[in-house]
Amino acid sequence: MSVAEIQDFMNSKVPVCDTNGTQPYTSGSSQTRAEWAVANGKPQPPYTCLKSYSDSTIGWPAETSLCNAITGRTGNAAEIIYWVSNACGINPQVLLVLLQKEQSLVTDDWPWPYQYRFATGYCVYDVGPPPPSCAGTEGFFGQVYYAARQFKRYARDVDSYNFRAGINNMIRYSPDPSCGESQVYIQNQGTANLYNYTPYQPNAAALSVVSNSSPGGEVPCGAYGNRNFWWYFTKWFGSTLGPPDYSCKEGVNFGGGLGPRVVVNQFSPSGNATFTLSYLNQTISKCIELHTWQPNLQSWVTNVATNHPAIPPPNAEIIAGNIYGDARSELILVLPRTSVSGKIEVHTWDNTYQHWITNIATNHALIPPEDFDVVPADVNGDGRDELLLVLYRNTGSGKVEIHEWNPGLQTWAAHTATNLPAIDPADGRVIAANLYGSAADELVYVKYRNTGSAKIEVHTWAGGQQSWLANIATNLPLADINPDDIEIVAGNIYDGAIDELTLVKYRNTGSGKIEIHTWAAGQQVWLSQMPTNLDSLSP
């Protein structure tokens, strides 16, 4: 926004200022505002509205990664907002909404001096007096400048503040601790800025009173700052959701197959998991598509063309994991073979599959996708999945190796050479499942070719992956399946205390459909064997 656009915006919100306080104090009141102010010891006319307000700025030097230098001069409110916006790189729309959210200055037609003194609420504390560092921050310019500067500090010094983007954060409902708190996933730094500035979220009651004409009133245990910020911003400037990060309109399909893969998807935070079928290629939309079944596998919960164009199947894989500890699965696109960064990349979708929560180039160079898997697993029982890099062969130790990433995927939490010699990945894969009801998942080597028992085998590691907790020959003979036609996945399919292992048959099924066969514990009998609504496919 230019100075003129900011000025026009403010003019539109208060066409006429009640400079002399001649309007009724309230609708139908016999007292004017000026009379009421005299009678109640409040500030008296003349009143200066924001559109006409002016102040002097203080010269301020540039600070690294915060704000550029500010020149000392006098300007009106529109000019000051513009100067600070440019110096600090903060959207002037944010500053306008902040002035409204904190002191109603944008729409108030008889504001008082106090509102300008603490215009953006900077260094106004809910509990206790402000610290000495707040000296000199009062007044319109100081409030606008220091608020913008503070937003930049939140982004520069993320480890110094309570709320961070890209993770779940415990956020209270009110300054009163007895009102409780809950987890909030903060998607981006802009939202983290708002929660660091005003560290409360609206409760359900505070949201229930929002209407098209009003951000809503007060409720028990309510906090309104971030609710009101959202309401004014979206009402004045439109949706806070940006366009998709990646347009599929110019996507193309590639030679080869669909690249279908079934993953177990904890689609909602409660209840049993269901199954999502992903297509990487040869889709009608020319996008990667995600199709999530209803529990009966005969119809769909969602059919989504994602924000990512189609991609050749060997060059990508889709996995599902509860990587944010929010009791639901995030779907993740892993790029193992080709990436702009030259690293294995991990891209996590939000629950619309139209935007990314994170796009991370990991610390590991690209390697042949047939030699490894990225496996989500809660290995420490903290309620969130860690991402593991499982290397099947061509390892330094000559063993199957498991490397656990720290959050951020730039460093390692653990490196484990297991007791299992390196394998041909065509013979089996490593998956994660909570098979015994403990807090943490077990890692499981599922072998479906060249087994000693001539059956599909399930080998579950004890912690540390140096010995076996269980070695089970299942009820399924190898003679009854082609390993190229199947996949074995795991998840809490029946909402019980443990996960179930599930055999997905993509083709050569008796029904001519993709089939989902779920084992009971011990893998000797079936809990269910269900043909889906979808014809068989080449995996």
Secondary structure, DSSP 8 states (H G I E B T S, - for coil): --HHHHHHHHHHH-SS--TT--SBSSTT-SSBHHHHHHHTT---S----GGG-EEE---B---TTS---B---EEEHHHHHHHHHHHHT--HHHHHHHHHHHH-TTT-SS--HHHHHTTT-TT--SSS---GGGTT--SHHHHHHHHHHHHHHHHHTGGGSS--TTSEEEEESSSSGGG-EEEEE--SHHHHHHHHHS-B---HHHHHT--SS------TT---HHHHHHHHHHHHH--S----SS--TT----SS----EEEEE--SSSS--EEEEEE-SS-TTSEEEEEEE-TTSSSEEEEEEEEEE---GGG-EEEEE-TTSSSS-EEEEEE-S--TTSEEEEEEE-TTSSSEEEEEEEEEE---GGGEEEEEE-SSSSSS-EEEEEE-SS-TTSEEEEEEE-TTSSSEEEEEEEEEE---TTTEEEEEE--S--SS-EEEEEE-SS-TTSEEEEEEE-TTSSSEEEEEEEEEEGGG--GGGEEEEEE-TTSSSS-EEEEEE-SS-TTSEEEEEEE-TTSSSEEEEEEEEEE----
